Amino acid sequence: MNGLETFDARLNALIVNLSPTTRREMARTIAKRLRATQQQNIKRQQAPDGTSFKPRKAPARKKKGWIKREMFAKLRTAKYMKAKGTADDAVVEFTGNVQRMARVHHYGLRDRPARGGKEVRYEVRPLFGLLEKDLVIIDEIILQNFKE
């Protein structure tokens, strides 16, 4: 026991005492802040731990004057990356058909890039993850709700 278990238990007891509306708002705020940090990581082409994504195998320039967009440019938009908060949890997730693509890249699975194409093994490119700075953000939001 490192002492955090007792702190965590007391914090959970305090959170349970909040009204469901307050907990939902707090969870929604946490989810939005976490989505913003994850979007910044994807924009910088970095895994949550700070390491760079492995580059594409295909060249970024096919024809003269035509350059491919950076990886996951559309994936990080609010249309595909949703932040939800309920009274019990805060969730950041990909929606719709992009969930499958995100899972393939996150875990480095095999997939067909085009219909009828041959199967390709993708590099591991972690899109989501929590670090110490994210936990600090969560703690600040929780403490802010107790001050009010």
Secondary structure, DSSP 8 states (H G I E B T S, - for coil): --SHHHHHHHHHHHHHHS-HHHHHHHHHHHHHHHHHHHHHHHHTTB-TTS-B----SS-SB-STT-B---TTTTTTSTTTEEEEE-SS-EEEEE-TTHHHHHHHHHHT-EE-SSTT---EE----------HHHHHHHHHHHHHHHH-
